[in-house]
Amino acid sequence: MNGSNLSRWLVYLLIGVAIMAFLWTYTANNNQRPQVSISQLAQEIKANEVEKIAVSGNGRMVTITYTNPSIEEAQASISGVSALEEVLASYGVSDVDYADGQPAIIYQSPSQWTGLLTTIGLFLPAVIIIVFIYFIMRQAQGSNNQALSFGKSRARMFTGDHPTVTFADVAGCEEAKEELEEVVEFLREPEKFVSFGARIPKGVLLVGSPGTGKTLLAKAVSGEAGVPFFSIAGSEFVEMFVGVGASRVRDLFEQAKRHSPCIIFVDEIDAVGRHRGAGLGGSHDEREQTLNQILVEMDGFDTDTHVIILAATNRPDILDPALMRPGRFDRRVVIDRPDVRGREAIFKVHLRGKPVASNVSVSTLAKSTPGFVGADIENTVNEAALLAARRNKKSIGMSEFHDAVERVQLGPERKSRVITPAEKEIIAYHEAGHALVSHFLPDAMPLRKVTIVPRGMGLGITWYMEDDNLMPNKSQLRARIASALGGRVAEEIVFGEITAGASNDLQQVTKIAQAMVTQYGMSEDLGPRVYGQKQEMVFLGREISEQRDYSDAVAEKIDDEVRQLIDGEYERARRILAEHRQVLDRVTAALLEVETLDAEDFVALVEGRDLPASDPQSPDSQPPRPSTPEVQNASDRTPPKLDMPPSPSPA
């Protein structure tokens, strides 16, 4: 029983004792009656005023009942060991008097509670005082323990006897697993490496984007090695009191040395391992003292132990150089976003033990989720399972997975959002413009779906089948610009004016065009050169400004190049939509009718064919979506935001 439970039970005990004391006092007060002497009792008996005499079980207390009901019962006490008859006989009350109709004496059996209540009454004050003193001492002892353990490590220790995660549960990062398998082999058979004079890396830094599986890999190393595993977050070292972080580091490594060989895993080490000298508190703040102690423990005089440190971070650029040198973190294992084969393997891992329908294609799911990391895939599978349960299905079908992918990547549908008929038509033309421009550009990304059902923050979505291309070429980037401008161009052609709905499209267009000119060297006039250097504060870990390493004349040329690039793609999108105006109207009419078109339906409309009828008996067919509620007065609403989903950032 821990301290908090013990304190709670002590409080309950005190409350119970207090209630018993109150009940005993209340009962004792209610049993109090007027007291009479034995001589007075004898006189009342002779005067025929007494009806009954009851003697308690101990023979010491006498209860008197009078013949007159208006007279309250009284009590008399007998001193010594004499019986009541003997006492009354000494006062002239004999057996003859009783025979004349005087009251008889009734002896009552002793009560079971009399002795208990008497004992409680005697010892209750002492018990209350003892329990109160014990409670105070317990609280003081707990406070002292907390004060003494303030500098102790808060790392959680796992023995490794019953592993919950192994390398079989990790997929999509085979190279990282190979690097860590060597660490596991050293922990299992250290003599194999020592015989060759080899030194195992003391520290392994896991680097990757959030959700790629850094912590999962560390757990798998612990499960495979079968050795003690200490897990702690970087933020748990630092406190507001000076010296606490360094003390916890010393205590952690002392525990690890006692349990060696073992593994220490520090999650989010950038919380304590940032570059020294960049803090707001100068060069001697608490965080830097903690980092100095970590550096000493990892590669000091007394570090010849079989203790391996694993650390995870998604910002390796802000770590202190002394922490990254050989001898501390010797290896840097990069866990990148999985490719299509990695995503397929991750899907297989998360689909274990789940009732999956026979029509589910794991390869199709992997191809339809570019850019997803392990956490995204796990969330997708969970969302699909929730949808199948909500729809009362016996297995998870392909339709649930498609809906789950859309929910994770685009956000949930918001069918109840109020949209006027005029706004709905603008949204339909806007999204149809995006889709048509990308369809007639060979270098554009293929269309996956176009919808005017609000999802996330957008009133309409044009969703492309993005690939894993890490090096898009100039033609592909220009096609992205033209596709993003297609919605604004469609509004201008059809309605003769533009809305504020293309704000996010313009942000993407400007970002891509500026990167092409200043970072990718794709400008014909400015040549292959990078213009502008990013500056960032290590303490903040964010870019705060851009240093201009070029003249004002070059800046003017950059602006001209960006403008010419965007204007050229704007005119190309205008030519495509003007040439296919009838197709634009046909696609828009279909969107207003069915609200969502997939790639096959869109291609059928572009080629002049009718939409294929959906099979209502198909288990994966969805019921028709209800029309969006309409209102006539929407003057108080903000301008619609018609945004395409963000494209993957160019490498």
C-alpha positions in Angstrom: 0.0 0.0 0.0 1.5 3.3 -1.0 1.5 6.5 1.0 -1.5 8.1 -0.7 -3.7 5.0 -0.1 -2.5 4.8 3.5 -3.3 8.4 4.1 -6.8 8.0 2.6 -7.5 5.0 4.8 -6.3 6.8 7.9 -8.7 9.6 7.1 -11.5 7.1 6.8 -10.6 5.5 10.1 -10.6 8.8 11.9 -14.0 9.6 10.4 -15.4 6.2 11.5 -14.0 6.6 15.1 -15.5 10.0 15.3 -18.9 8.7 14.3 -18.8 5.9 16.8 -17.8 8.3 19.5 -20.7 10.6 18.7 -23.2 7.6 18.7 -21.8 6.4 22.0 -22.1 9.8 23.6 -25.6 10.3 22.2 -26.7 6.9 23.6 -25.1 7.6 26.9 -26.8 11.0 27.2 -30.2 9.5 26.2 -29.9 6.8 28.9 -29.3 9.3 31.8 -32.3 9.3 34.3 -32.9 11.0 37.6 -30.9 9.5 40.4 -32.6 8.4 43.7 -31.0 7.0 46.9 -31.7 3.5 48.2 -33.4 5.0 51.3 -35.7 7.1 49.1 -36.4 4.0 47.1 -37.4 2.1 50.2 -39.8 4.9 51.3 -41.4 4.9 47.8 -41.9 1.1 47.9 -43.6 1.4 51.3 -45.9 4.2 49.9 -46.9 1.9 47.0 -45.5 4.4 44.4 -43.2 1.8 42.7 -44.5 -0.5 40.1 -41.4 -2.4 39.0 -37.7 -2.5 39.7 -35.2 -3.7 37.0 -31.7 -4.7 38.0 -29.0 -4.6 35.3 -26.8 -7.6 34.6 -23.9 -6.4 36.8 -26.3 -5.9 39.7 -25.0 -2.4 40.4 -27.6 -0.2 38.5 -31.3 -0.2 39.4 -34.0 1.2 37.1 -37.3 2.2 38.9 -40.7 2.4 37.2 -43.4 4.3 39.1 -47.1 3.5 39.2 -47.9 7.1 38.2 -47.1 7.3 34.5 -46.4 11.0 34.8 -43.4 10.4 36.9 -40.2 9.7 34.9 -38.2 6.6 35.5 -35.4 6.9 37.9 -32.1 5.2 38.6 -30.3 4.1 41.8 -26.9 2.6 42.3 -25.9 -0.1 44.7 -22.4 0.1 46.2 -20.5 -3.0 47.3 -21.5 -6.5 46.5 -24.7 -6.8 48.4 -27.9 -7.9 46.6 -30.8 -5.5 46.2 -33.0 -7.5 48.6 -30.4 -7.3 51.4 -30.1 -3.5 50.9 -33.8 -3.0 51.0 -34.2 -5.3 54.0 -31.9 -3.0 55.9 -34.3 -0.2 55.3 -37.3 -2.2 56.5 -38.6 -3.6 53.2 -39.1 -7.3 53.6 -40.5 -10.2 51.6 -43.9 -9.7 53.4 -44.1 -6.2 51.9 -43.7 -7.7 48.5 -46.4 -10.2 49.1 -48.8 -7.3 49.9 -48.7 -6.3 46.3 -45.4 -4.5 46.3 -43.4 -4.5 43.1 -41.2 -7.4 42.2 -37.5 -7.2 41.3 -36.7 -8.2 37.7 -33.1 -9.2 36.9 -32.0 -8.3 33.3 -29.4 -10.3 31.4 -26.2 -8.4 30.7 -26.1 -6.5 27.3 -23.4 -7.5 24.7 -22.7 -3.9 23.9 -22.2 -2.7 27.4 -18.7 -3.9 27.8 -17.7 -2.8 24.3 -19.1 0.7 24.7 -17.4 1.0 28.1 -14.1 -0.1 26.6 -14.5 2.3 23.7 -15.3 5.1 26.1 -12.1 4.4 28.0 -9.6 4.0 25.1 -11.2 6.2 22.4 -9.4 9.4 23.3 -6.0 7.7 23.4 -6.6 5.9 20.1 -7.6 9.2 18.4 -4.4 10.9 19.7 -2.2 8.1 18.6 -3.7 7.9 15.1 -3.4 11.7 14.7 0.3 11.7 15.7 1.0 8.8 13.3 -0.7 10.6 10.5 1.3 13.7 11.1 4.6 11.7 11.2 3.7 9.9 8.1 3.1 13.1 6.2 6.4 14.5 7.4 8.2 11.4 6.4 6.7 11.5 2.9 7.8 15.2 2.6 11.4 14.3 3.6 11.5 11.4 1.1 10.3 13.7 -1.7 13.0 16.2 -0.8 15.7 13.6 -0.6 14.6 11.9 -3.9 14.3 15.2 -5.8 17.7 14.6 -7.5 17.0 10.9 -8.3 16.5 9.8 -11.8 12.9 9.4 -13.0 13.8 6.9 -15.7 11.4 3.9 -16.0 13.2 0.5 -16.0 12.1 -2.4 -18.1 13.8 -5.8 -17.3 13.5 -7.2 -20.9 12.3 -10.6 -19.7 8.9 -10.2 -21.4 9.4 -8.0 -24.5 6.3 -6.4 -26.0 7.9 -5.1 -29.1 10.5 -6.8 -31.3 12.0 -6.1 -34.7 9.1 -8.2 -36.2 6.8 -5.3 -35.2 8.8 -2.7 -37.0 8.6 -2.3 -40.7 9.5 0.3 -43.4 13.0 1.0 -42.1 15.1 -2.0 -42.9 18.4 -0.1 -43.0 17.9 1.4 -39.6 17.0 -2.1 -38.3 20.3 -3.5 -39.7 22.2 -0.8 -37.9 20.5 -1.5 -34.6 20.8 -5.3 -34.9 24.6 -4.9 -34.5 23.9 -3.2 -31.2 21.7 -6.0 -30.1 24.3 -8.6 -31.1 26.9 -6.8 -29.0 24.7 -6.9 -26.0 24.1 -10.6 -26.5 27.6 -11.6 -27.3 30.1 -8.9 -26.3 33.1 -11.3 -26.4 32.6 -11.8 -30.2 33.6 -8.1 -30.7 36.1 -7.7 -27.9 38.2 -10.6 -29.2 38.9 -8.5 -32.4 39.7 -5.4 -30.4 36.5 -3.7 -31.7 34.7 -1.1 -29.7 30.9 -1.0 -29.9 29.4 2.5 -30.5 28.6 4.1 -27.1 25.7 6.1 -28.5 23.3 5.8 -31.3 21.2 8.8 -32.4 17.9 8.1 -34.1 17.0 10.9 -36.4 13.7 11.2 -38.3 10.5 13.1 -38.8 7.8 12.8 -36.2 5.9 9.5 -36.5 8.6 7.6 -38.3 9.0 5.1 -35.5 12.1 6.2 -33.5 10.7 5.3 -30.1 9.3 2.1 -31.5 12.7 1.1 -32.8 14.2 1.7 -29.4 11.6 -0.5 -27.8 12.4 -3.2 -30.3 16.1 -3.0 -29.5 15.2 -3.6 -25.8 12.9 -6.5 -26.7 15.5 -8.2 -28.9 18.5 -7.8 -26.6 16.6 -9.0 -23.5 18.6 -6.6 -21.2 17.4 -3.9 -18.8 16.1 -0.8 -20.6 15.9 2.6 -19.0 13.6 5.1 -20.7 13.4 8.8 -19.9 12.5 12.0 -21.8 14.9 14.8 -22.2 12.6 17.2 -20.5 12.5 15.1 -17.3 16.1 16.0 -16.4 15.7 19.8 -16.1 13.9 21.4 -13.2 13.8 25.0 -11.9 16.3 24.2 -9.1 20.0 24.4 -9.9 21.9 21.1 -10.0 18.8 18.8 -10.1 19.3 17.9 -13.7 23.0 17.0 -13.3 22.1 15.0 -10.2 19.5 13.0 -12.1 22.0 12.3 -14.9 24.5 10.9 -12.4 21.9 8.8 -10.7 20.7 7.4 -14.0 24.1 6.3 -15.1 24.9 4.8 -11.7 21.7 2.7 -12.0 22.7 1.7 -15.5 26.2 0.6 -14.5 24.7 -1.6 -11.7 22.5 -3.3 -14.3 25.0 -3.5 -17.2 24.8 -4.5 -19.9 21.8 -2.3 -20.5 20.3 0.4 -22.7 19.5 4.0 -21.8 16.9 5.6 -24.1 16.6 9.4 -24.0 13.6 10.5 -26.0 13.6 14.1 -27.5 17.1 14.7 -26.4 17.1 18.1 -28.1 15.2 19.3 -25.0 18.5 19.1 -23.0 21.1 18.7 -25.7 20.8 22.0 -27.5 23.9 24.0 -28.5 25.6 25.5 -25.5 25.8 29.3 -25.2 22.5 29.8 -27.0 20.3 29.8 -23.9 18.6 32.8 -22.4 20.2 32.3 -19.0 23.8 32.6 -20.2 26.5 29.9 -20.2 25.8 28.5 -16.7 22.1 27.9 -16.7 20.6 24.6 -15.5 20.1 23.1 -18.9 23.8 23.5 -19.8 24.9 22.0 -16.5 22.7 19.0 -17.3 24.2 18.7 -20.8 27.8 18.9 -19.4 27.0 16.0 -17.0 25.7 13.9 -19.9 28.9 14.6 -21.9 31.0 13.5 -18.9 29.0 10.4 -18.3 29.1 9.3 -22.0 32.8 9.8 -22.5 34.6 10.6 -19.3 37.3 8.7 -17.3 34.9 6.1 -15.9 32.9 5.0 -19.0 34.3 1.5 -19.6 30.9 -0.2 -19.2 28.5 -2.1 -21.4 26.0 0.7 -21.3 24.6 1.9 -24.7 22.8 5.1 -25.0 20.0 5.5 -27.6 18.5 8.9 -28.2 15.8 10.2 -30.5 15.3 13.6 -32.0 13.8 15.3 -35.1 16.1 18.3 -34.9 19.7 17.0 -35.1 20.9 20.4 -36.4 20.4 22.1 -33.1 22.3 19.6 -30.9 25.6 20.5 -29.4 28.7 19.5 -31.5 30.3 17.9 -28.4 27.4 15.6 -28.1 27.6 14.5 -31.7 31.4 13.7 -31.9 32.7 10.1 -32.1 33.0 8.6 -28.7 29.6 9.9 -27.6 27.0 9.5 -30.4 29.2 7.5 -32.8 26.3 6.7 -35.2 23.5 8.6 -36.6 20.7 6.4 -37.8 18.3 8.2 -40.2 14.7 7.0 -40.2 13.2 8.5 -43.3 9.6 8.5 -44.5 8.9 5.0 -45.9 8.6 4.4 -49.7 5.8 2.4 -51.3 7.3 -0.9 -50.2 7.9 0.3 -46.7 4.3 1.5 -46.4 3.1 -1.9 -47.7 5.1 -3.6 -45.0 3.8 -1.2 -42.3 0.2 -1.8 -43.4 0.7 -5.6 -43.1 2.0 -5.1 -39.5 -1.0 -3.0 -38.4 -3.5 -5.3 -40.1 -2.5 -8.3 -38.0 -5.4 -9.7 -36.1 -8.0 -7.5 -37.7 -10.9 -8.9 -39.7 -10.0 -7.6 -43.2 -12.2 -8.3 -46.2 -10.9 -10.3 -49.2 -11.1 -7.3 -51.5 -8.6 -5.3 -49.6 -5.3 -4.8 -51.6 -2.4 -3.8 -49.4 -0.4 -2.7 -52.4 -3.2 -0.3 -53.5 -3.3 1.2 -50.0 0.4 1.7 -50.0 0.3 3.5 -53.4 -2.6 5.7 -52.3 -0.8 7.0 -49.2 2.4 8.7 -50.4 4.1 10.7 -47.7 2.5 8.7 -44.9 4.7 7.7 -41.9 4.1 4.8 -39.6 2.0 6.9 -37.2 -0.3 8.0 -40.1 -0.7 4.4 -41.3 -1.6 3.2 -37.9 -4.1 6.0 -37.6 -5.5 5.1 -41.0 -6.0 1.4 -40.1 -7.7 2.4 -36.8 -10.0 4.9 -38.5 -11.0 2.2 -41.0 -11.8 -0.2 -38.2 -13.9 2.4 -36.5 -15.8 3.1 -39.7 -16.5 -0.7 -40.2 -17.8 -1.0 -36.7 -20.0 2.1 -37.1 -21.4 0.7 -40.3 -22.2 -2.7 -38.6 -19.9 -4.6 -41.0 -18.3 -7.9 -40.1 -15.0 -7.1 -41.8 -13.0 -4.0 -42.9 -13.6 -3.4 -46.6 -11.7 -1.3 -49.2 -14.3 1.5 -48.9 -13.5 1.9 -45.2 -9.8 2.2 -46.0 -10.4 4.8 -48.8 -12.6 6.8 -46.5 -10.0 6.5 -43.7 -7.2 7.8 -46.0 -9.3 10.8 -46.9 -10.2 11.4 -43.3 -6.6 11.3 -42.2 -5.2 13.4 -45.1 -8.0 15.8 -45.8 -10.0 15.9 -42.6 -13.6 14.8 -41.9 -16.5 15.8 -44.2 -18.5 18.8 -43.0 -21.8 18.3 -44.8 -23.8 20.5 -42.5 -21.9 23.7 -43.4 -24.2 26.3 -44.7 -23.4 27.4 -48.3 -25.5 29.5 -50.6 -26.4 28.3 -54.2 -24.1 31.1 -55.7 -21.2 30.0 -53.5 -21.8 26.4 -54.3 -21.6 27.2 -58.1 -18.3 29.1 -57.6 -16.8 26.3 -55.6 -17.8 23.8 -58.4 -16.2 25.9 -61.2 -13.1 26.5 -59.0 -12.5 22.8 -58.4 -13.3 21.8 -61.9 -10.7 24.4 -63.1 -8.0 22.8 -61.0 -8.9 19.3 -62.3 -9.1 20.2 -66.0 -5.8 22.1 -66.1 -4.0 19.2 -64.4 -5.7 16.7 -66.8 -4.5 18.4 -69.9 -0.9 18.9 -68.7 1.2 15.8 -69.2 3.6 16.7 -66.4 1.0 17.3 -63.8 0.1 14.9 -61.0 -2.8 12.6 -61.9 -6.2 13.3 -60.4 -7.5 11.1 -57.6 -10.8 12.9 -56.7 -12.5 16.2 -56.9 -15.3 17.2 -54.5 -17.3 20.2 -53.4 -18.1 18.7 -50.0 -16.3 20.8 -47.4 -13.5 18.9 -45.7 -11.1 20.3 -43.1 -10.6 24.0 -43.7 -11.5 23.9 -47.4 -14.9 24.3 -49.0 -13.8 22.1 -51.9 -10.9 19.7 -52.5 -9.1 18.7 -55.7 -7.0 15.7 -54.6 -4.1 14.5 -56.7 -2.4 11.1 -56.8 1.0 12.3 -55.4 4.0 10.2 -55.9 7.3 9.7 -54.0 9.3 11.9 -56.4 12.0 13.6 -54.3 13.4 15.5 -57.2 10.7 17.1 -59.3 12.0 18.7 -62.6 11.2 22.1 -64.0 8.3 20.9 -66.2 6.6 19.2 -63.2 7.0 22.3 -61.0 5.6 24.5 -63.8 2.6 22.1 -64.1 2.0 22.4 -60.4 1.8 26.2 -60.7 -0.6 26.0 -63.6 -2.8 23.5 -61.9 -2.9 25.6 -58.7 -3.9 28.7 -60.8 -6.7 26.8 -62.6 -9.3 27.5 -60.0 -8.8 31.3 -60.1 -8.7 31.3 -63.9 -12.0 29.4 -64.0 -13.7 31.9 -61.8 -12.4 34.8 -64.0 -13.5 33.1 -67.3 -17.0 32.1 -66.1 -18.0 35.0 -63.7 -15.8 37.8 -64.9 -14.4 38.4 -61.4 -12.4 36.6 -58.8 -13.0 35.7 -55.2 -10.8 35.3 -52.1 -11.0 31.6 -52.3 -7.7 31.1 -54.1 -5.6 32.6 -51.3 -3.9 29.3 -50.4 -3.4 28.5 -54.1 -1.5 31.7 -54.5 0.6 30.9 -51.5 1.6 27.6 -53.0 2.3 29.2 -56.4 4.5 31.9 -54.9 6.4 29.5 -52.8 7.1 27.1 -55.7 8.1 30.0 -58.1 10.4 31.6 -55.6 12.1 28.3 -54.8 12.6 27.6 -58.6 14.3 31.0 -59.0 16.3 31.4 -55.7 17.0 27.8 -54.6 16.8 25.4 -57.5 18.7 27.5 -60.1 15.9 27.2 -62.7 16.0 30.8 -63.8 17.3 31.4 -67.4 18.6 34.9 -66.6 20.0 34.5 -63.1 21.6 31.2 -63.6 22.4 28.2 -61.3 22.9 30.0 -58.0 21.3 30.1 -54.6 20.1 33.5 -53.5 19.6 34.2 -49.8 20.9 32.4 -46.8 18.5 31.2 -44.0 19.3 32.3 -40.5 18.0 30.7 -37.3 18.5 30.8 -33.6 19.7 27.5 -32.2 17.8 28.1 -28.9 14.5 28.8 -30.8 15.2 26.2 -33.5 13.3 28.2 -36.1 14.2 30.3 -39.1 13.8 34.0 -38.1 15.1 35.8 -41.2 16.9 35.5 -44.5 20.2 37.1 -45.1 20.4 38.9 -48.4 23.6 38.1 -50.1 22.7 39.9 -53.3 22.2 43.5 -54.5 19.0 45.4 -55.0 19.3 45.0 -58.7 19.4 41.3 -58.4 16.4 41.4 -56.0 14.5 43.3 -58.7 15.5 40.6 -61.3 14.3 37.9 -58.9 10.9 39.6 -58.6 10.7 39.9 -62.4 11.6 36.2 -62.9 9.0 35.1 -60.3 6.3 37.3 -61.9 7.1 36.1 -65.4 7.0 32.5 -64.3 3.6 32.9 -62.6 2.1 35.0 -65.4 3.2 32.5 -68.0 1.5 29.6 -66.3 -1.5 31.7 -65.7 -1.9 32.3 -69.4 -1.3 28.6 -70.1 -4.2 27.7 -67.7 -6.4 30.3 -69.3 -5.8 28.8 -72.8 -6.6 25.3 -71.6 -9.9 26.3 -69.9 -11.0 28.6 -72.7 -10.4 25.8 -75.3 -12.3 23.3 -73.2 -15.1 25.6 -71.9 -17.8 23.1 -72.6 -16.0 20.3 -70.7 -15.7 22.8 -67.8 -19.4 23.4 -67.8 -20.1 19.6 -68.0 -17.8 18.8 -65.1 -19.3 21.6 -63.0 -22.8 20.4 -63.6 -21.9 16.9 -62.5 -20.2 18.3 -59.4 -23.3 20.3 -58.5 -25.4 17.1 -58.9 -23.3 14.4 -57.3 -20.8 16.6 -55.3 -17.9 14.1 -55.7 -16.2 12.7 -58.7 -13.4 10.2 -58.7 -10.8 9.8 -61.4 -12.9 7.4 -63.6 -16.0 9.6 -63.4 -14.0 12.7 -64.3 -12.3 11.1 -67.3 -15.7 9.9 -68.5 -17.1 13.4 -68.4 -14.0 14.8 -70.2 -14.4 12.3 -73.0 -18.1 13.0 -73.3 -19.4 9.8 -71.8 -22.1 9.5 -69.1 -21.3 8.8 -65.5 -21.3 5.1 -64.7 -24.3 4.1 -62.5 -23.3 2.9 -59.1 -24.5 -0.6 -58.0 -26.8 -0.1 -54.9 -26.2 -3.8 -54.0 -22.5 -3.5 -53.8 -21.2 -3.7 -50.2 -18.8 -0.9 -50.8 -21.2 1.5 -52.5 -22.0 4.6 -50.5 -25.5 6.1 -50.2 -26.0 9.3 -52.2 -24.8 12.4 -50.3 -27.6 14.8 -49.3 -27.5 18.2 -50.7 -25.8 20.9 -48.7 -28.2 23.1 -46.7 -28.8 26.4 -48.4 -29.5 29.9 -47.1 -30.3 33.0 -49.1 -28.6 35.6 -46.9 -25.0 35.0 -46.3 -23.6 38.5 -46.3 -22.2 38.1 -42.8 -20.1 35.1 -43.8 -16.4 35.3 -44.4 -15.2 34.8 -48.0 -15.0 31.1 -49.0 -11.5 29.5 -48.8 -11.2 27.2 -51.8 -7.9 25.4 -51.2 -6.2 22.5 -52.9 -4.5 20.1 -50.6 -0.9 21.0 -50.2 1.5 19.3 -52.5 4.6 17.6 -51.1 7.5 20.1 -50.7 10.1 19.8 -53.4 13.4 18.3 -52.3 
